[in-house]
Amino acid sequence: MTGLSSGSPKHEAPEPLEGPVVATITGGTILWFVLFLVQVPFYGWFDDRDLTWWVWTCLAGAGLGLIGIWYVRKRDAAIKRHAAERQAQPPAA
């Protein structure tokens, strides 16, 4: 018996796609906060229907987005710092 093979061919994982991550997270955070602000005047309507979680979900999304912005900015800076360090090193023999 040859083992438990799924029969599908094995491929190497592709390189991760890098894009404007900081801008994407910032845009999403702004969107969550705007949605929160739009819903606040209608809080009574949401409360009457037991749907206040919609309002608080938007605020939580904005708060978590702030953490995400901090994280991706640090990540982006670390990637750039690593690339600069690699270029500054002399090539190996």
Secondary structure by P-SEA (a helix, b strand, c coil): cccccccbbbbccccccccaaaaaaaaaaaaaaaaaaaaccaaaaaaaaccaaaaaaaaaaaaaaaaaaaaaaaaaaaaaaaaaaaaaccccc
